[in-house]
Amino acid sequence: MNIKTVHSVYFVGIGGIGMSALARYFHANNKQVAGYDKTPSEITSQLEALGIKVHFDDNVEQIADQFLNPEHTLVVYTPAIPKSHAELNYLRANGFEVLKRSTVLGEITKHTYCLAIAGTHGKTTTTSILGHLLNACNVEVTAFLGGISQNYNSNLILNGTKVTVVEADEFDRSFLTLSPDMAGITSMDADHLDIYGNAEALQDSFIEFSKKIKPNGKLFIKNGLPLAGITYGIEDDADYSAINIKIIDGAYVFDVKTPRTVLNNFKFNLPGRHNLSNALIALAMSVEYGIPHQQLAEALASYTGVKRRFTYQIKTNDLVFIDDYAHHPQEIDAVHQAVREMYPDKKVLIVFQPHLFSRTRDFAEAFAQSLSQFDEILLLDIYPARELPIEGITSQWLLDKIQNKNKKLVQKAELISELKQSNAQVILTVGAGDIGEEVKLIKEALSIAS
């Protein structure tokens, strides 16, 4: 693929978070861009506002004529698209160059100085922190993010092409198309077992990714992972360690011990030790890239987060409403740690929507244990995403495993009514499915009620 000779780019699954970042990128580089997605969303609306045509019927006749020339059109697809998809099969059968999103990302970043963040948890927040630090410190950077940055209201930071920052996704081994100069691995916990089969295969894939780093490149790893590299950790013996941590006005204030010195007085506004850890690896990579301490401190203090990553929707003395994307037991544990640290004496209610039947089955005991930590639990039906139901795997089955007695299975239509009846002072909506679509309605209803 020679990007310079491509006139038009057609996306099958354009509304996905990674796909839409690429669509924005090609549009900004004066390519004709259009695409299909299954359903309208806030992201597709934003793309249409840029002038990108999006349609929602799987119908070849909906593809505009300027995208039907295989010599000048690149087709990009996401693995989430089913094999029966009519448009994708037509484009494949008629001589179009059809590439996975990850392959295209690999091509774009190949001739740049690439910093890639991998990990089963934390990569979206870490990538957005790193992209923001470099951009705020005047590095010529393009950053492809796996979430909508609140600083930029976008999943693409576009400020030059010298450096690229990318989220290296382990799903279906996508990250093996990258060849970064610096790579970070935040975690290697078991996940995507529908793809990998077992935890060992997933870990082997991360090890293979670490070998993709260019000669003389650098690997950054969370302290304790079974890899050799520059380590980072919280108040430990890592090469980069956050020390002297205090919470002042709801923000972390801390110093960073590096292999050479101590950098003082960083401020970070996101709650939770997991987020502090994400900030630390982004700082470590930025320091190794060569950005001065004072610039980094100012940039970090101005970072405001990623939508659906511990995002405050309501924050008053009487009620706090937070929305988060967590969909793995360890991510739920991290949300629990953050909320208990910030609100130690408050009653906390979690609304959780399990994501995938296979993940619910594979981690049922851990999900039950994580959810049992909250004072009140409202459980939604499993969001299927790309899967068909698995017999016996239901939200009721999961609910029965939860030890906390204050628990209930609810339908989305009943959710606001249930929340209004609760006396919880902190409410969390958590999950990676379509629960995010409910957040605005909940916020409006609870704002009126309070």
N, C-alpha and C positions, 0 to 999 in steps of 0.2 A: 504493500500500500504506500503510495506517494501522496501525502496529504496535499501537497502543492498543486497536483493535477486534478484533485477532486473538486468538482463544481457544486455538487449537491450531496447532502447527507440525509438519508431517510432512516428514522429510528422506529423499531418495532418494540414498543414498551417505553415510549418517550417520557412517561410520567414517573418512572422510577427515580430514586434520589441520585443514583450514580449516572443514569442515562441522561437525566435532565441537565446535569452539570456539563456533560459532553455536548449536549445540544446548545447550551448557552455559549460554550467555548467556540464551536464551529460558527455559530451565528455572529459572534464578536469578530471572527476572522473572515467575515464577508462571504461565507458559504450559504447557499440556499438550504434551509433546514425545514423539515416537516416530519410528522410521525403519527403513529397509532398508539392509543392506550385503551385499556379496558373500560375505565371509568373516568369522568371528569374529577379534578381535584384542585386544590389550591395551587399546586405546582403547574398543572396543565394550564390553568388560568394565567399564571405569571408568564409562561412561555407564549401563550397567545397574545398577551399584552406586548410582548417584544416583536410580534409580527410573525411568529412561527405557527404554521397551520397544524392543528391537531384534530384528528377524528377518532371516533369511538366505536365504529363498526368494523369488524374484520372482513373487509371487502376491498378487493383489488381495484375496483372501479372508483373507490374514494381516493386513491393515490393520484396526485396531480401529475399532468403530462411531463413536467420538467424533471420528475424523479424517475421516469420510466426509461431513461437511456442508460444501459449498463456500462457504457464506456466512461461516463462522467459521474455516476452516482455510486456512493458508498452506502451500504446497508449495515446498520449497527443493531444488534439485538441483545436482549438480556436472557440469561438461562431460565428466568421465570416464565418465559413464553412457552406454551404447550407445543408439543411436536406436531399437533394437528392444525396449527395456525395457518389459515389459507394464504394470507399475504406473504408470510415468511416462506412458505413452500413454493409459491409462485416466483418470488424473487430468486430463490435458490435455483429453481428449474430453468430460469431464463438468463443465466449467465452473469448475474450481478455478483460483485464482490461482497460477500456477507460475512461480517466479522463480529465476534463477541465484543462486548463493551471492554472487557479487560485487555483484549488484544490491541484495540485502538488506543487505550490508555498507555499501554506499553510502547507503542510506536511514537506517541506524542512525547513521552518523557525520555525516550532513548537518547536524544541528542541534547539533553539539558542536564544541569546538575540536579539530580533527583533525590528528594528526601521522602521516604515511604514509611508509613506507620501501619504495623500489623498487630493483631491480637484479637482474641475472642471477646474481650471487653475493652472499652475505652478508646478504640481507635478513632471514632468520629470526633469525640471531644478533643483528643490529643492532636489530631490533624488540624482541627479548626484553631486550636491555640497556636500551634506551630505556624500555620499560614498567617494568622494575625500578627504574631511576633515579627516574622520576616517582613510582612507588608508594612507594619507600623515603623519598622526600622529601616525603611527605604530600600529594601532588597527588591530587585526586579523579579517578581515571583508570580507564577500562576498556581493556584491551589484548588484541587478538586476535592470537595468535601462530601462526606456521606450524610450530611444533615444541613439544615438551614442555619447559617451563622446569624446570630442576632446583631452582631456588629455591622454586617453587610446585607442582611435580609436576602441572602443568596447562598447557594452551595458552590459558588465559583468566586474566587478572588482573582482578579485579572489586573496585574500591574507589571507586565513584562514577561519575557520568555527565557531569561537566563537560568532561573531556578524553578523547579516544579515540586509541589508538595502533593502527595497522593495518599489516599486511604488504600492500603493493600489488603484486599478482601480474601479471606481464606475459604469462603463458600465456593464450592466446586473447583478449588485450587486456582482461583483466578489470579492470585498474587504471583504465581510463578511466571507470568508474562512480563514482570517488571525486572529491571536491572539497576537498582538504586545505587547512589554514591554513599548515602547514609540510610540505614534502616533502623527502626525501633520496633521492638516486640514487647507489648504491654502485658500479655497473658497468653497461656496455652492450655486453658481449661477445656475439658471435653465439651464439644458442641457440634452441631451439624452431623450427628451420627447417622442420619439418613443418607448422607453423602459418603462419609468416611468409614462407617461400620464400627469402628472402635476408637478409643482415645489414643492408642499407640499410633494408628495411621494418621490421625490429626497432628500429633506431635512430630511425626516424621516429615509431614508436609511443611511445618514451620522450620524444621532443620534444613530442608531443601531450599526454602525461601531464603534463609540466612546465607546460603551459598551463592545466591544470585547477585550479591553485592559486588560492585566493580572492584578491580584490583586497587589496593590502598584505600578502600572504603572503610566505613566504620559501622559496627553493629552496637546498638544500645539495647540492653535487656533489663527487665525488672529483676532485682536481686533475688536469687534463688532459682531462676529458670535454668534448665540443663543445657546451657549454651555458653560459649566463651565470647565475651564482649565487654563494653563499657557498662558497668552496672549503675542502677539508680534505685533509691529506696527512701523510705520515711524513717528518720531518726535511727539509722543503722550504719553498718560499716561499708556501704556501697561507695563506688567512686564518686557519684553525685548523690548527696543526701540532704533532705530538707531537715533543718535543725532549728532549735529555739522557736518552736511553733506556738503562736498565740492566736486566740480569736478575739478580734477587736471590731465591734459594731457589725457582727455577722460576717466578717471577712477574715481569712487567714493572713497573718503577718509572720514571715519566717525568713531565715537565712539559708543559703545553699553552700554546703561544703563541696568543693570540687577537688580533683586530684592535685591542684596546685595552690589553692587559696580558699578563703571563705568570702562569698559575696553576700552583702548584708541588705536587709530591709526590702524584701519583696512583699507585695500585697496582691492577694488573689481573692476574687469576690464569689467564687462558686463554693458551695458547702460540700462536705464529704471528703474523707481521706482518699477515696478513689480518685476524686477530681484533683486533689492536691498532687497525687502521684502522676496523673496525666500532665499537669502543669510542669512537674519536675523534669520529665523526659523531654518535653518540648524545650524547656530552658537548657537542658544539657546539650541537645542537638544544636541549638542556636549558639551557645557558647563555643562549641567545637567548630561551628561554621565560621566564627570569628566576630560575632556581634558584641559590642561593649556592654558591660554590666549596667550602666545607668540607663542606656537606651532600652535594654530588656526590661528593667524594673518599671519604667514608665509605660511600656507597651503592655506588660502583663496586667498592670493595674487598670488598664482601659478595656480589658477583655470582658465581654458580657455573656458569653455562653452560646449554646446551640439550642434551637427550638426542640422541645420534647426531651431535653436532658436536664432533669431537675429544674424545670422552668416554672417560676412563680406565676400563677394566674391571679390569685388574690393573696394579699399580704397585709392583714390588719391585726390589731390587738386581739380581736375576737375570733378571727378565722384565717387560716392559711390553706390555700389550695395550690398544690404542686402537681405538674404533669411530667411523666418520665417514660422513656422508651424501653425500660428494662424488660427483658424477656427470658432471662436465664437465672437460676437460683442465686448465683453469686452476685449478679447485678441487683437483684432484689435485696440481698444482704447489704450491699453497698448503699442502696437508697435508705434502708432501715438505719444503718449506722449514721448516715448524714442527718436524717430527720431527728433521731434521738439526741445527736450532739447539739443540734440547733434548738430543739424544743424538748428538753428533757422531762418536763413535767406535764406535757399535754397529751390528751387522748388522740391517738392516731388511727384513722380509718384508711384502708387500702382498697381500691377498686382494681381488680386484676383481670386482664383478658389473656388467657393462655394463647400462645402462638405456635401452631403446628400440632397435629395429633402425635407425631413421632417424638417431638421434643417433650411433650407432656408425659408420654409413656416412659421415655428414657430417663427423665429426671423427676418422676412423680414424688418420690420420697423426699428429695431435696427441696422441691417446690413446696410441699406441705410443711416442712420444717421452717423454711424461710418465711412463708406467709403466716405461720402460727405466731411469729414474733410481734405482729401488729395487734392493736387492741380490738379492732373490728375488721372483718373481711367481707367484701362483696365480690363474688366471683361471677364473671360473665362466661358465656359459652366459648368454646375453643374457636379461635380464628383459623380457618383451614389453610389460607394462603394457597400454596401450590399443591396441597395434598387432598386426597379423598379420605373420608372417615375411616378410622380403625375400630373394629368391633370391640366394645367394652371400654374404650378410652373416651371418657366424657368429663365435663366439668363437675358433674355430680360425683363421679368416681374419685376425682381429685379432692373435692370438698370433704368427702368422707374420711380422707386421710389427715385432714388438718385438725390439730389438737385443740386449738382455740374454740371455745363453745360459741363465741359471738361471731357467727359466720352464716352466710346465706348465698344461695344461687339466685341471681336476678337476670332478667332480660333487660336489654338496653332501654326499652320503652318505660321500664319501671325505675330506672336508675335515679333520676332526679328526685322522684318522690321518696325513695329510700334515703337518699342523702339528706333531704330536708328533715326527715324524722330522726336523724342521728344527732347526738350531742357532741360528736367529735370536734375538736378544735383544729385539727390538722387533717386534711383530706388529700389523698394521693390517687391519681389515675395512672395506671402502670400497664404497659404492654406495647407490642410492636405491630399489632393488627390495625383495625379501623377504629379503635378506641379514641385515637387522636381526633377523629371527626366529631366526637361528643363533647370535647373540651370546651368549645365556645358556648354551647348550650348550657353546660353545667355552670360555667363561669357566670353567665347572664342570670341563671336561676338563683344561684347562691348569692350573687351580688344584690339581687332584689330582696331575697329573704333576710340578708344581714342588714 
